[in-house]
Amino acid sequence: MFDDFERRWLPNLDELQREMDRYLQHVTHKKAHVAVFSQRTWQPTLDIYETENSVVVTVDLAGVAERDLELIVTPMTLTLRGERKPRGANNPRRYSVLEIPFGPFERTAQLPAAVNPDGTVATYDAGFLEITMQKMTAAEPYHVAVRIG
């Protein structure tokens, strides 16, 4: 009787063992990522240099519309705010690589020399924003009278 039992169940047990092995292999093996995503936060890159009379900042802003930029200049800092919006966001798509960051950004840079904010000129061409700020000239010392009481 036991021989009869073995003949009926052993082939099924072997098949069950093979299925369990396949399942465990499937569960334990990591699958490759379907898409690769950039880990960077959106922050535009820039160059800052001086000439004899000015400080110049060039910012890489590919894909940012001019209307989405705000520029704030103080004598020692430059702050740039804006947003790069995703292209074709209304079209359904499945990415395999997604490296171009988008969204709002704010970047503040210390300037190497004091500038006159009123003398700032900004031009935007081919995805590059160039900001030219006139250096402050050495001013005569300003004497402040001290009042008593």
HELIX and SHEET records of a PDB file:
HELIX    1   1 PHE A    2  THR A   28  1                                  27    
HELIX    2   2 GLU A   66  ASP A   68  5                                   3    
SHEET    1   A 2 VAL A  36  PHE A  37  0                                        
SHEET    2   A 2 VAL A  97  LEU A  98  1                                        
SHEET    1   B 4 LEU A  46  GLU A  50  0                                        
SHEET    2   B 4 SER A  54  ASP A  60 -1                                        
SHEET    3   B 4 PHE A 128  LYS A 135 -1                                        
SHEET    4   B 4 VAL A 115  ASP A 125 -1                                        
SHEET    1   C 3 LEU A  69  VAL A  73  0                                        
SHEET    2   C 3 THR A  77  ARG A  84 -1                                        
SHEET    3   C 3 GLY A 103  GLN A 110 -1                                        
END                                                                             
